[in-house]
């Protein structure tokens, strides 16, 4: 499939190749994955060195006051998880990361302040230690 140049009458071999390359370029531009899902922690490298994220001092009080509330992640488990201790929170860390850090859809009343999101993010990204 060659196209003749209307001016010179010669065949133009580059028009179909150029069209194909241009199409591939634009098709690859339509990419909507969230950066945080692909590369956790890449948006602000090094921030965790300055964010307090100790389980007993920071994470447990935060989760018990903001998440393990009546009708959510309390003893009724109406939220699907029961956040009562380190093990129950650790087991749900991936779900917490997704809902709190990435989607910002939890807790139900509205997202946490950024400083608290950072604490949860840094604690989980550091391996969710029981410290």
C-alpha positions in Angstrom: 0.0 0.0 0.0 1.8 3.1 -1.3 0.6 6.5 -1.8 1.5 8.6 -4.7 2.7 12.1 -4.1 0.2 14.3 -6.0 3.0 16.8 -6.9 5.8 14.6 -8.1 3.9 11.4 -8.8 6.3 9.3 -6.8 5.3 6.7 -4.3 5.5 7.8 -0.6 6.6 4.9 1.7 6.7 6.9 4.9 3.1 8.0 5.2 1.7 4.7 6.5 4.7 4.2 8.8 4.3 7.6 10.2 0.6 7.1 10.8 1.2 3.8 12.6 3.9 5.4 14.8 1.7 8.4 15.6 -1.2 6.1 16.5 1.0 4.0 18.9 2.3 7.2 20.5 -1.2 8.5 21.3 -2.5 5.1 22.4 0.3 4.8 25.0 -0.5 8.3 26.3 -3.9 7.0 27.7 -2.7 5.5 30.9 -4.6 6.2 34.1 -3.0 4.0 36.8 -2.5 5.8 40.1 1.2 6.3 40.8 0.8 5.4 44.5 -0.6 1.9 43.5 2.3 1.2 41.2 5.1 2.6 43.4 4.0 3.0 47.0 5.9 5.7 48.8 7.4 7.2 45.6 5.4 10.5 45.8 7.4 11.8 48.7 10.6 9.7 49.3 12.3 10.3 52.6 9.3 11.8 54.4 9.0 8.7 56.6 12.3 9.7 58.3 10.5 12.7 59.9 7.0 11.2 60.4 6.4 9.5 63.8 4.9 6.1 63.1 5.2 3.9 66.2 2.4 1.4 66.6 1.8 1.8 70.3 2.3 5.6 70.5 0.8 6.7 67.1 -1.0 4.1 65.1 -3.0 2.2 67.7 -4.5 5.4 69.3 -5.2 6.8 65.8 -7.0 3.7 64.6 -8.9 3.1 67.9 -10.2 6.7 67.9 -10.9 7.1 64.2 -11.6 3.6 62.8 -12.6 1.3 65.7 -15.7 3.4 66.4 -19.3 2.4 66.9 -20.7 0.9 63.8 -17.4 0.6 62.0 -14.4 -1.6 63.1 -15.5 -2.1 66.7 -16.6 -5.3 68.4 -19.6 -5.6 66.1 -17.3 -5.9 63.1 -19.9 -4.1 61.0 -17.1 -2.7 58.9 -15.8 -6.2 58.1 -12.7 -5.9 60.4 -12.4 -5.7 64.2 -9.5 -3.4 65.2 -8.8 -4.3 68.8 -5.1 -5.1 68.9 -1.8 -5.2 66.9 -2.6 -8.6 65.2 -6.0 -7.6 63.9 -4.7 -4.3 62.6 -1.6 -5.9 61.1 -3.8 -8.5 59.3 -5.8 -5.7 57.7 -2.8 -3.4 56.9 -3.1 -3.9 53.1 -6.8 -3.0 53.3 -6.1 0.0 55.5 -3.4 1.2 53.1 -5.7 1.0 50.2 -8.7 2.7 51.9 -6.9 5.3 53.9 -3.7 6.1 52.0 -4.6 5.6 48.4 -8.3 5.9 47.9 -8.9 8.2 51.0 -12.4 6.6 51.4 -12.0 5.7 55.1 -13.0 6.6 57.7 -16.6 7.1 56.6 -17.0 10.6 57.9 -14.2 11.7 55.6 -10.5 11.3 54.9 -8.0 11.7 57.8 -5.8 14.8 58.0 -2.7 14.4 55.8 -0.4 14.1 58.8 -2.4 11.1 60.1 -2.4 9.5 56.6 1.3 10.0 56.5 1.7 8.2 59.8 -0.3 5.2 58.6 1.5 5.1 55.3 5.0 5.3 56.9 4.1 2.6 59.5 2.9 0.2 56.8 5.7 0.9 54.4 8.2 0.3 57.2 6.8 -3.2 57.6 4.1 -2.5 60.1 6.3 -3.2 63.1 4.8 -3.9 66.6 6.8 -1.1 68.3 
